[in-house]
Amino acid sequence: MSPGTLVDSNYNVYETATVMSWTDATEVFSSQPDSLCGTWSYEITQTDSSPLDTSVFTVDIVAKTFTIVTNDRNKESAYTVQVKATQGVYSAFAITKTFVVTVADLCDETATRTFINPGVLADTTYSVYNTATVLTWTDATEITTDAPAYCGTWVYEVYKLLFSPLDSDVFTVNLGAKTLSIQTSDQTKENTYTVQVIATQGIYTDQAITKTFVVTVADLCDDTAIRSFVAPGTLVDTTYYIYDAATVLTWTDVTEVSSSQPDSLCGVWSYELT
């Protein structure tokens, strides 16, 4: 027998089929022509003579092929397989080839899942009234292993800590675009929010990965602003004499907020003299 690919092999669950074959006919090394000794027949079993699991293995005796394919994680095991070749009536002189097929789920056993570029999913401060701050995870998460992408589609979820829903008045999630937008004009939403982005691949819910960060929503117009007249100029103590012409006091410069918050976002200035 020329056993060719009938050697110890590893098969990864979810992969396309692995086909093993013995491409040459077995022969008799004697002076007797092979054709006179009888037709060769083949039998493939496990070494304990138990039948092969047909949900994992398919045998084509005519084509001399042995195919391995499964999507069932429960089939993970090491299978010791034996190909037995018998010529004609000479069962006493049967020859065998034994090899081991290891069926493993590399997506489960050796995978190291990670966010490739978690960069922007970092602690962030958002100022009430500002335009939206958009946090994006631009790269898909991947498996750092020799298993290719057949481990399943990645699914993302975004929560407040302990799987509480995010406040929809502050946060907008677009899972397709992998974005988290923060925007509000409501001062009552000032708070510190611990956010979690959870990524799960395929059926491997027990191996989800999480990126946790803090979003602080603050009203800088209220919290850190120092308001002042930029040029109070003539608004000083003044004596006016009856019968004089009018004395006009002015503040010629616009008042501003001395803070990191743009003045235009904090509201329109109004004045009152008392």
C-alpha positions as CSV (number, residue, x, y, z in Angstrom):
1,M,0.0,0.0,0.0
2,S,1.2,3.5,-0.7
3,P,-0.4,5.3,2.3
4,G,0.3,8.8,1.0
5,T,-1.8,11.1,3.2
6,L,-2.8,8.5,5.7
7,V,-0.7,10.1,8.4
8,D,-1.4,11.6,11.8
9,S,-3.4,14.8,11.2
10,N,-5.1,17.6,13.0
11,Y,-8.5,18.8,11.9
12,N,-10.1,22.0,13.2
13,V,-13.8,22.1,13.8
14,Y,-15.6,24.4,11.2
15,E,-12.9,24.0,8.6
16,T,-13.6,22.8,5.1
17,A,-13.2,19.1,4.7
18,T,-9.8,17.4,4.9
19,V,-9.5,14.6,2.4
20,M,-6.9,11.8,3.0
21,S,-6.2,9.2,0.3
22,W,-4.2,6.3,-0.7
23,T,-3.5,6.9,-4.3
24,D,-1.7,3.7,-5.3
25,A,-3.1,0.3,-5.3
26,T,-1.6,-2.2,-2.9
27,E,0.5,-4.9,-4.5
28,V,2.0,-8.3,-3.7
29,F,5.8,-8.3,-3.5
30,S,6.2,-11.9,-4.9
31,S,6.7,-13.7,-8.1
32,Q,3.0,-14.2,-8.4
33,P,1.2,-11.5,-10.5
34,D,-1.0,-9.3,-8.3
35,S,-4.0,-9.9,-10.6
36,L,-4.0,-13.6,-9.8
37,C,-4.0,-13.3,-6.1
38,G,-7.4,-11.7,-5.9
39,T,-9.1,-8.3,-5.7
40,W,-8.1,-6.0,-2.9
41,S,-10.7,-4.9,-0.4
42,Y,-10.4,-2.2,2.2
43,E,-11.9,-1.7,5.6
44,I,-11.6,1.4,7.7
45,T,-12.4,1.3,11.4
46,Q,-11.0,2.6,14.7
47,T,-8.2,0.4,16.1
48,D,-10.6,-1.2,18.6
49,S,-12.6,-2.3,15.5
50,S,-15.5,0.0,16.4
51,P,-17.1,1.8,13.5
52,L,-16.1,5.3,12.6
53,D,-18.3,8.2,13.6
54,T,-20.1,9.0,10.3
55,S,-20.9,12.5,11.5
56,V,-17.1,13.2,11.3
57,F,-15.7,10.7,8.8
58,T,-16.8,9.7,5.3
59,V,-15.1,6.8,3.5
60,D,-15.2,6.2,-0.3
61,I,-13.6,2.8,-0.8
62,V,-13.8,3.1,-4.6
63,A,-12.0,6.4,-4.7
64,K,-9.8,5.4,-1.8
65,T,-10.5,8.6,0.1
66,F,-11.1,9.3,3.8
67,T,-12.8,12.6,4.5
68,I,-12.9,14.5,7.8
69,V,-15.4,17.4,8.3
70,T,-17.6,18.5,11.2
71,N,-19.1,21.6,12.7
72,D,-19.9,19.9,16.0
73,R,-17.7,21.0,18.9
74,N,-18.7,17.9,20.8
75,K,-16.7,15.8,18.4
76,E,-13.4,17.0,19.7
77,S,-11.3,13.9,20.3
78,A,-8.3,11.9,19.2
79,Y,-9.4,9.1,16.8
80,T,-7.0,6.3,16.1
81,V,-7.9,5.0,12.6
82,Q,-6.9,1.8,10.9
83,V,-7.1,1.1,7.2
84,K,-7.0,-2.7,6.6
85,A,-6.3,-4.1,3.1
86,T,-7.1,-7.7,2.3
87,Q,-6.3,-9.4,-1.1
88,G,-8.7,-12.1,-2.2
89,V,-9.1,-14.9,0.3
90,Y,-5.8,-14.1,2.0
91,S,-7.3,-12.5,5.1
92,A,-4.5,-13.9,7.2
93,F,-2.1,-11.7,5.3
94,A,-4.0,-8.5,5.6
95,I,-2.0,-5.3,5.9
96,T,-2.9,-2.3,8.0
97,K,-2.0,1.4,8.2
98,T,-2.7,3.1,11.5
99,F,-2.8,6.9,12.1
100,V,-4.3,9.4,14.5
101,V,-6.8,12.1,13.6
102,T,-7.1,14.8,16.2
103,V,-10.3,16.8,15.9
104,A,-10.0,20.1,17.8
105,D,-11.8,23.4,18.1
106,L,-9.0,25.9,17.9
107,C,-11.5,28.7,18.2
108,D,-12.2,27.5,21.7
109,E,-8.9,26.0,22.9
110,T,-6.1,28.3,21.7
111,A,-7.8,31.5,20.8
112,T,-6.7,34.8,22.3
113,R,-9.3,37.4,21.5
114,T,-8.5,41.1,21.6
115,F,-9.6,44.5,20.4
116,I,-7.0,45.4,17.8
117,N,-7.4,49.1,18.2
118,P,-9.3,50.0,21.4
119,G,-7.6,53.4,21.4
120,V,-10.6,55.7,21.3
121,L,-12.5,53.6,23.8
122,A,-10.9,55.5,26.5
123,D,-11.9,57.7,29.5
124,T,-13.6,60.7,28.0
125,T,-15.1,64.0,29.3
126,Y,-18.1,65.4,27.4
127,S,-19.4,68.9,28.0
128,V,-23.1,69.5,28.0
129,Y,-24.3,71.5,25.0
130,N,-21.4,70.5,22.8
131,T,-21.7,68.8,19.5
132,A,-21.5,65.0,19.7
133,T,-18.3,63.3,20.8
134,V,-18.1,60.0,18.8
135,L,-16.0,57.1,20.0
136,T,-15.2,54.5,17.4
137,W,-13.6,51.1,17.4
138,T,-12.4,51.1,13.8
139,D,-10.9,47.6,13.6
140,A,-12.7,44.4,14.0
141,T,-11.6,42.2,16.9
142,E,-9.7,39.1,15.8
143,I,-8.4,35.8,17.0
144,T,-4.7,35.6,17.6
145,T,-4.3,32.0,16.6
146,D,-3.7,29.9,13.5
147,A,-7.4,29.3,13.2
148,P,-8.9,31.4,10.3
149,A,-12.0,33.4,10.3
150,Y,-14.4,30.5,10.4
151,C,-14.8,30.9,14.2
152,G,-17.9,33.0,13.6
153,T,-19.1,36.5,13.2
154,W,-18.3,39.1,15.8
155,V,-21.3,40.7,17.7
156,Y,-21.0,43.8,19.8
157,E,-23.0,45.0,22.8
158,V,-22.6,48.3,24.6
159,Y,-23.8,48.7,28.2
160,K,-23.4,50.7,31.3
161,L,-21.5,48.8,34.0
162,L,-23.2,45.6,35.2
163,F,-25.2,45.3,31.9
164,S,-27.5,48.2,32.6
165,P,-28.8,50.0,29.5
166,L,-27.2,53.3,28.6
167,D,-29.2,56.5,28.9
168,S,-30.5,57.0,25.4
169,D,-30.8,60.8,26.1
170,V,-27.0,60.9,26.3
171,F,-25.7,57.9,24.3
172,T,-26.4,56.7,20.8
173,V,-24.9,53.3,19.7
174,N,-24.4,52.3,16.1
175,L,-23.2,48.7,16.2
176,G,-22.9,48.5,12.4
177,A,-20.5,51.4,12.3
178,K,-19.0,50.5,15.6
179,T,-19.6,54.0,17.1
180,L,-20.7,55.4,20.4
181,S,-22.0,59.0,20.3
182,I,-22.3,61.2,23.3
183,Q,-24.4,64.3,23.2
184,T,-26.9,66.1,25.4
185,S,-28.2,69.6,26.3
186,D,-29.7,68.4,29.6
187,Q,-27.8,69.6,32.6
188,T,-29.5,67.0,34.8
189,K,-27.5,64.3,32.9
190,E,-24.3,65.4,34.5
191,N,-22.8,62.2,35.8
192,T,-19.9,59.7,35.5
193,Y,-20.9,56.7,33.4
194,T,-18.8,53.5,33.3
195,V,-19.3,52.0,29.8
196,Q,-18.5,48.5,28.6
197,V,-18.2,47.4,25.0
198,I,-18.5,43.6,24.8
199,A,-17.5,41.6,21.8
200,T,-18.5,38.0,21.3
201,Q,-17.5,35.8,18.4
202,G,-19.9,33.2,17.0
203,I,-21.0,30.7,19.6
204,Y,-18.2,31.5,22.0
205,T,-20.2,33.5,24.5
206,D,-18.1,32.2,27.3
207,Q,-15.1,33.9,25.8
208,A,-16.4,37.4,25.3
209,I,-13.9,40.2,25.6
210,T,-14.7,43.6,27.2
211,K,-13.3,47.1,27.0
212,T,-14.3,49.3,29.9
213,F,-14.0,53.1,30.1
214,V,-15.5,56.1,31.9
215,V,-17.5,58.9,30.2
216,T,-17.9,62.0,32.4
217,V,-20.7,64.3,31.4
218,A,-20.2,67.7,32.8
219,D,-21.7,71.2,32.4
220,L,-18.6,73.4,32.1
221,C,-20.7,76.5,31.9
222,D,-21.9,75.7,35.4
223,D,-18.9,73.9,36.9
224,T,-15.8,75.7,35.8
225,A,-16.8,79.0,34.3
226,I,-15.5,82.3,35.7
227,R,-17.7,85.0,34.4
228,S,-16.5,88.6,34.3
229,F,-16.9,91.9,32.5
230,V,-14.1,91.9,30.0
231,A,-13.8,95.7,30.1
232,P,-16.0,97.2,32.8
233,G,-14.5,100.6,31.9
234,T,-16.9,103.4,32.9
235,L,-18.9,101.2,35.3
236,V,-17.2,102.9,38.3
237,D,-18.3,105.1,41.2
238,T,-19.6,108.3,39.6
239,T,-21.0,111.7,40.9
240,Y,-23.7,113.3,38.8
241,Y,-24.7,116.9,39.3
242,I,-28.2,117.9,38.9
243,Y,-28.9,120.0,35.8
244,D,-25.8,118.7,34.2
245,A,-26.0,117.1,30.8
246,A,-26.5,113.3,30.9
247,T,-23.7,111.2,32.1
248,V,-23.5,107.9,30.2
249,L,-21.8,104.9,31.6
250,T,-21.0,102.0,29.2
251,W,-19.5,98.6,29.1
252,T,-18.1,98.6,25.6
253,D,-16.9,95.0,25.5
254,V,-19.1,91.9,25.4
255,T,-18.9,89.8,28.6
256,E,-17.5,86.3,28.1
257,V,-17.0,83.1,30.0
258,S,-13.4,82.5,30.9
259,S,-13.4,78.7,30.6
260,S,-12.7,76.0,28.2
261,Q,-16.4,76.0,27.1
262,P,-17.2,78.2,24.1
263,D,-19.2,81.2,25.2
264,S,-21.7,80.6,22.4
265,L,-22.8,77.2,24.0
266,C,-23.4,78.6,27.4
267,G,-26.3,80.8,26.4
268,V,-27.3,84.4,25.5
269,W,-26.2,87.1,28.0
270,S,-28.9,89.2,29.5
271,Y,-28.4,92.3,31.6
272,E,-30.3,93.8,34.5
273,L,-29.5,97.1,36.3
274,T,-30.7,97.5,39.9
